[in-house]
Amino acid sequence: MSAAGPPVPEHGFKVYAPWYVCERGGFDRFDPRARTPALQKYDSAEFVRRLVSDPRDSLRFEDADDVWSYAVPVPLGDRGPGRARFATHQLVRTGLRKLYQPAHDRFYAFTVELFCDRPGLPRPQSPDGLEVGFVMRRRQVEMTAPPRVLRKLAHRLTADLLAAQNGSRGEGGVHGSEVEDVLWADLAQRLRFESDHRELLDQVGLQTQTQAWMTGAAGGQWRALGTPPPQGRPADREQELPMWRLPARSGDCTGGSGTGAPPERSLWFGVVPTASGDHDDLGLPKLDEHHVYELSCFVRRPARPGHEHCPRQTSWSEPGEPFRLAAFFDPEGTKNRRISLTLPDLRAVAARAGGPPGPGGVAVTSPPGSQLSFDPGGGTPSGGSVGGTVPRTCTFALEIFMIVAFFLFSMFLPIVVFLFQLWWLLALRFCLPPSLSAVAALKTFFDGGGKLSTMGPAELAQLDELLGSQGAAARLKESGDVADEHGGDLLTTLTPPPTVPLPAPTRPEPPVDDPLCGGG
């Protein structure tokens, strides 16, 4: 009787993009392009239901909106007519992916498909015992070069991007603090850019580092991948995020020669974090809009019986597509989400004042020694003092806060516009229903050769109505801050749309059929 041979070692896994990503790209799982896991975009917080219902169903990444961009100034002579006349900057779009925050109504999934690491890449038979997850890492780039070299490189890259974007060859200005962000954002164009500007790049010292978010008893910190914690810091480990297997679906093969049976695949997904309240031990945020991040998936399988003392076998994917995160107030993100509220009805609030106080409201307690007292002085406060020996609680109707807050906003908005010459702010507000009579009268005035400097009382009153502030038109006329010949452009900027603008329609990814339906 012959002795049994050594046990066959268990195989690892290959972690690739899902089959439908490969189908859309026109390649199979043996193509090198299949080795990059996929990001999928959605526009609803209920996106997991949509993903589980049909993993193929997600939104396209758009060339204009879903890439990282930065603003450069536009000379007055290069600006277009109408609203563009007051846009002091334009966005330069790079080739680097940008992910938005949940506050922008954008959500993302990280998706992979598992294969056995054996010839032919067979599909796993069972997920039992597998632990599948992913990590979020960031790329740290340090450059050493004379500042003038870095600025010149950033300006040249900006000129190249503008030329590709709209045919302009102007070199946009880049702030010194943003030079490194600009230089290394456009990963897709780097090879071509480096060959075109080798004489400057040879003067730049570049050090890149992949960092992992390490968590433990001392909190979290970004640290170079594979390095131990600093001396005195407790042991920690890289933060791992969970992934879940997508269930097999019936009906995927309902057309052609398919039978309707669900294909046996091992598809997994995780939820991509695009915002975080965590900070490191230096008080810096874990996630920001400056660093470049990437995701990698891991698969662990349990040790075989009798080998429980051995380390678990772990297989890693290649890093996914690099990306930056949008800032909370990114205008390209905030435009996706509309917030609606109605100011308090002063008539209803006045009627409520005729009844006895109710239990509701905002109770504000001033501690001893923290109670403010002053003479309003008809608009110029004076005689202020701080006192109080016992806590004092005042209850205000919630409506009071909103009435006063909106009054202050309405009062200070024109002050900010005039004081800082931020005329483009006027293009970011509109009121409905529009004052059609004011718009028509001013259009007739400017089309007939009228100028800002020749406006009479009637035109000033009509412009006040569009500016939303009494006396604003007269101040604008006296200041001369807007050129006389740009009165028509100002009117175009202030003219509201006829109705509330609808959100830009999102485009789904094109449907594809599973090649397994044909026996592939």
Secondary structure, DSSP 4 states (H G I P E B T S, - for coil): -PPP-PPPPPP-EEEE--HHHHHHHT--TTSGGGGS-EEEEESSTTHHHHHHH-TT--BPPPTTTSEEEEEEE--GGG--SGGGGG--EEEEEEEEEEE--GGGT-EEEEEEEEEESSTT-PPPS--TT-EEEEEEEEEEEEEES-HHHHHHHHHHHHHHHHHHHHS--------GGGHHHHHTT-GGGHHHHHHHTHHHHTT-EEEEEEEEEEEETTEEEEEETTPPPPTTSPPEEE--EE-EEPPP-TTTT-STT--SPPP---EEEEEPP-----BBTTS-BSS-SSSEEEEEEEEEEPPPTT-TTSPPEEEEPPP---EEEPPTT-HHHHTT---------HHHHHHHTTSPP-S-SEEEEEPTT-EEEEE-GGGS-EEEEEE-SS-EEEEE-HHHHHHHHHHHHHHHHHHHHHHHT-GGGGGG---SS--HHHHHHHHHHHHTT--GGG--HHHHHHHHHHHTSTTHHHHHHHH--S-GGGHHHHHHHHPPPSSPPPPPPP-BPPP---GGGGT-
